[in-house]
C-alpha cells in the first residue's frame, strides 16, 4: 500500500472511530440527549461498534491500525518503521476531525449542557461537578472528547493504560491481523471490536480506557480549540498519561509477541 493510501485510510478510519466513540459518550452524558444516563454498558458497546465500523471502512486502504499503539506493535513485530510517521499523522488528524464532527452533531446538546448552572456553576450555586472540574482542571464536557481518571494517581493511572493497551495490542497481533500481517483482517475486525468492549467493561473504570494515544490527544486538542461556553480546562497535566501509557503497553506486547509467538 502507498503512503497516500495509508494516510487517507487512517484519517478516514480514525475520524469515523472518534465520531462514533465520542458520539456515544455525548449521547449518554449530555443534557437534552435521548440516550442520557444510558450508562457505561452503552458507552463500552458504542466504542466497540465504532471500532468495527471504522476498521471495515479503512482496512482496504491502510490496514486499519487507527491507533498509534497498534502501529507501534506491528512495527516491532515486523521490524519495519518506514510507514510509522505516516500512520501516526493520519491517526492524529483523523481523531481531530472525528471530534469536531461529534461536536457538530451534538452542538445543541453541548450548548444546553454548558449553560446549565447546576452543571457549570455560577453565582449562588454550589455545583459539586463544577467544583470537581475546577479542581481537576478538566471541564464538564472534556470526557466526551478525552479520558480522565477517577482517582488521580500517576503510577496507578499509567499502569492501567499500559495493561489495557497491552491486552489490546497482543490480541491484535495474535488474532486480528490480515494475511499480510500488516493490518486488521475481516475476522480480526470483529475480534478486535469485542476485545475493546471487554477492555472497557473490565479495565475501563479507573481511567476511561484511552488505550489509543491519538484517540485521546486529538480530541483533547479539539476541546481546547472549540468555542464552547464555560468549557473549562482541557486537563493538560494528565494528557501525557493516555499517550505514554498505551505506547509502553504496545511496546511490551510487541516484544512479548516476538519472544513467545514467532
C-alpha positions as CSV (number, residue, x, y, z in Angstrom):
1,X,0.0,0.0,0.0
2,X,1.2,3.5,-0.8
3,X,1.9,6.3,1.7
4,X,-1.1,8.2,0.4
5,X,-3.4,5.2,0.8
6,X,-2.1,4.8,4.4
7,X,-2.6,8.5,5.3
8,X,-6.1,8.7,3.7
9,X,-7.2,5.4,5.1
10,X,-6.0,6.2,8.6
11,X,-7.5,9.7,8.5
12,X,-10.9,8.5,7.4
13,X,-11.0,5.4,9.7
14,X,-9.9,7.3,12.8
15,X,-12.3,10.1,12.1
16,X,-15.2,7.5,12.0
17,X,-13.8,5.8,15.1
18,X,-13.9,9.1,17.1
19,X,-17.1,10.4,15.6
20,X,-19.0,7.3,16.8
21,X,-17.0,6.8,20.0
22,X,-17.2,10.4,21.2
23,X,-20.8,10.4,19.9
24,X,-21.9,7.6,22.2
25,X,-20.3,9.4,25.2
26,X,-22.1,12.6,24.2
27,X,-25.3,10.7,23.9
28,X,-25.0,9.3,27.4
29,X,-23.7,12.3,29.3
30,X,-25.1,15.5,27.7
31,X,-28.4,17.2,28.6
32,X,-31.2,17.0,26.1
33,X,-30.0,13.8,24.7
34,X,-32.5,10.9,24.2
35,X,-29.8,8.5,25.4
36,X,-28.8,10.4,28.5
37,X,-27.9,8.2,31.5
38,X,-27.9,5.1,29.4
39,X,-24.8,4.1,31.3
40,X,-21.4,2.5,31.0
41,X,-22.6,-0.5,29.1
42,X,-23.9,1.7,26.3
43,X,-20.5,3.5,26.1
44,X,-18.4,0.3,26.0
45,X,-20.5,-1.3,23.3
46,X,-20.7,2.0,21.4
47,X,-17.0,2.2,21.3
48,X,-16.8,-1.4,20.2
49,X,-19.2,-0.8,17.3
50,X,-17.2,2.3,16.5
51,X,-14.0,0.2,16.1
52,X,-15.9,-2.4,14.0
53,X,-17.3,0.2,11.6
54,X,-14.0,2.2,11.3
55,X,-11.9,-0.9,10.6
56,X,-14.2,-2.2,7.9
57,X,-14.2,1.2,6.2
58,X,-10.5,1.8,6.3
59,X,-8.9,-1.6,6.1
60,X,-8.8,-1.8,2.3
61,X,-6.7,1.4,2.2
62,X,-4.4,1.3,5.2
63,X,-4.9,-1.9,7.1
64,X,-6.9,0.0,9.7
65,X,-4.5,0.5,12.5
66,X,-6.4,3.6,13.7
67,X,-4.2,3.6,16.8
68,X,-0.5,4.6,17.2
69,X,-0.2,1.8,19.8
70,X,-1.3,-0.8,17.2
71,X,1.1,0.7,14.6
72,X,3.9,0.5,17.2
73,X,3.1,-3.1,18.0
74,X,3.1,-4.1,14.3
75,X,6.3,-2.2,13.7
76,X,8.1,-4.0,16.5
77,X,6.7,-7.3,15.2
78,X,7.9,-6.7,11.7
79,X,10.9,-4.5,12.5
80,X,9.6,-2.2,9.8
81,X,9.4,1.5,10.8
82,X,9.1,3.1,7.3
83,X,5.4,3.9,7.4
84,X,5.1,4.7,11.1
85,X,5.2,8.5,10.8
86,X,2.5,8.4,8.1
87,X,0.3,6.2,10.2
88,X,0.7,8.5,13.2
89,X,-0.1,11.6,11.2
90,X,-3.2,10.2,9.7
91,X,-4.4,8.9,13.0
92,X,-4.0,12.2,14.8
93,X,-5.6,14.2,12.1
94,X,-8.5,11.8,11.8
95,X,-9.1,11.9,15.6
96,X,-9.3,15.7,15.5
97,X,-11.7,15.6,12.5
98,X,-13.9,13.0,14.3
99,X,-14.0,15.0,17.5
100,X,-15.0,18.1,15.6
101,X,-17.8,16.2,13.8
102,X,-19.1,14.9,17.1
103,X,-19.3,18.5,18.3
104,X,-21.3,19.5,15.2
105,X,-23.7,16.5,15.6
106,X,-24.3,17.4,19.3
107,X,-24.0,21.2,19.1
108,X,-27.4,21.9,20.7
109,X,-26.7,19.4,23.5
110,X,-23.3,20.9,24.2
111,X,-24.8,24.3,24.5
112,X,-27.6,23.1,26.7
113,X,-25.2,21.3,29.0
114,X,-22.7,24.0,29.3
115,X,-25.2,26.7,30.0
116,X,-26.9,24.8,32.8
117,X,-25.9,26.4,36.1
118,X,-26.3,23.2,38.0
119,X,-23.5,21.7,35.8
120,X,-21.1,24.6,35.3
121,X,-21.8,26.5,38.5
122,X,-22.5,30.2,38.8
123,X,-23.4,32.9,41.3
124,X,-25.3,31.4,44.2
125,X,-24.7,27.8,43.2
126,X,-22.6,25.1,44.8
127,X,-22.3,22.6,42.0
128,X,-20.3,19.6,43.1
129,X,-19.5,18.8,39.5
130,X,-18.3,22.3,38.8
131,X,-16.0,22.3,41.8
132,X,-14.6,18.9,40.9
133,X,-13.9,20.2,37.4
134,X,-12.1,23.3,38.6
135,X,-10.0,21.2,41.0
136,X,-9.1,18.7,38.3
137,X,-8.6,21.4,35.6
138,X,-11.0,19.4,33.5
139,X,-14.1,21.0,32.0
140,X,-17.5,19.5,32.4
141,X,-17.7,18.1,28.8
142,X,-14.0,17.1,28.5
143,X,-15.0,13.4,29.0
144,X,-16.8,13.5,25.7
145,X,-13.5,14.2,23.9
146,X,-10.8,12.5,26.0
147,X,-10.2,10.4,29.1
148,X,-9.6,11.2,32.7
149,X,-9.0,9.2,35.9
150,X,-11.5,8.6,38.7
151,X,-8.6,8.7,41.2
152,X,-5.6,10.8,40.3
153,X,-2.5,8.8,40.9
154,X,0.2,8.9,38.2
155,X,1.5,5.4,38.8
156,X,-1.9,3.8,39.0
157,X,-3.3,5.7,36.0
158,X,-0.2,4.9,33.9
159,X,-0.3,1.2,34.9
160,X,-4.0,0.9,33.9
161,X,-3.3,2.3,30.5
162,X,-0.3,0.1,30.0
163,X,-2.2,-3.0,31.0
164,X,-5.3,-2.2,28.9
165,X,-3.2,-1.4,25.8
166,X,-1.0,-4.5,26.3
167,X,-4.2,-6.7,26.1
168,X,-5.5,-4.9,23.0
169,X,-2.2,-5.0,21.0
170,X,-1.4,-8.6,22.0
171,X,-4.9,-9.6,20.8
172,X,-4.4,-7.8,17.5
173,X,-1.0,-9.3,16.9
174,X,-2.2,-12.9,17.8
175,X,-5.7,-12.9,16.4
176,X,-6.6,-9.8,14.5
177,X,-4.1,-9.4,11.6
178,X,-4.8,-10.0,7.9
179,X,-3.0,-12.5,5.8
180,X,-0.2,-10.0,5.1
181,X,0.2,-9.3,8.8
182,X,0.3,-5.5,8.2
183,X,-3.3,-4.6,9.3
184,X,-6.6,-5.9,10.6
185,X,-8.4,-8.6,8.7
186,X,-12.1,-9.2,8.2
187,X,-12.5,-11.5,11.1
188,X,-9.8,-9.6,13.0
189,X,-12.0,-6.5,12.9
190,X,-14.8,-8.3,14.8
191,X,-12.3,-9.9,17.3
192,X,-10.7,-6.5,18.0
193,X,-14.0,-4.8,18.5
194,X,-15.1,-7.4,21.0
195,X,-11.7,-7.1,22.8
196,X,-12.2,-3.3,23.0
197,X,-15.6,-3.9,24.6
198,X,-14.1,-6.4,27.0
199,X,-11.3,-3.9,28.0
200,X,-13.9,-1.2,28.5
201,X,-16.0,-3.4,30.8
202,X,-13.1,-5.0,32.7
203,X,-10.4,-2.3,32.8
204,X,-12.1,0.9,31.8
205,X,-13.3,2.0,35.2
206,X,-10.1,3.7,36.6
207,X,-9.1,5.9,33.6
208,X,-11.8,5.6,30.9
209,X,-9.5,3.3,28.8
210,X,-7.9,5.5,26.3
211,X,-5.7,2.6,25.0
212,X,-5.0,4.8,22.0
213,X,-2.8,7.9,22.1
214,X,-4.5,9.5,19.0
215,X,-8.0,8.9,20.4
216,X,-7.1,10.9,23.5
217,X,-4.7,13.6,22.2
218,X,-6.5,14.6,19.0
219,X,-9.9,15.2,20.7
220,X,-8.3,16.9,23.6
221,X,-6.7,19.4,21.2
222,X,-10.1,20.0,19.6
223,X,-11.7,20.5,23.0
224,X,-9.0,23.2,23.7
225,X,-9.7,24.9,20.4
226,X,-13.5,24.8,20.2
227,X,-15.6,27.9,21.1
228,X,-17.6,26.1,23.8
229,X,-19.1,28.3,26.5
230,X,-18.0,27.5,30.1
231,X,-16.0,24.5,28.8
232,X,-13.3,24.7,31.4
233,X,-9.8,23.3,31.1
234,X,-8.5,20.5,28.9
235,X,-6.5,18.9,31.7
236,X,-3.2,19.0,30.0
237,X,-1.4,17.9,33.2
238,X,-3.0,14.5,32.7
239,X,-2.7,14.4,28.9
240,X,0.7,12.6,28.7
241,X,-0.6,9.5,30.5
242,X,-3.0,8.3,27.8
243,X,-0.2,8.9,25.3
244,X,2.8,7.4,27.0
245,X,0.9,4.5,28.8
246,X,-0.5,3.0,25.6
247,X,2.8,3.3,23.8
248,X,4.6,1.4,26.6
249,X,1.8,-1.2,26.7
250,X,2.1,-1.7,22.9
251,X,5.9,-2.0,23.1
252,X,5.6,-4.7,25.7
253,X,3.0,-6.5,23.7
254,X,5.2,-6.3,20.5
255,X,8.2,-7.6,22.4
256,X,6.4,-10.4,24.0
257,X,4.9,-11.4,20.7
258,X,8.3,-11.7,19.1
259,X,9.6,-13.7,22.1
260,X,6.7,-16.1,22.5
261,X,4.8,-16.4,19.2
262,X,7.5,-16.1,16.5
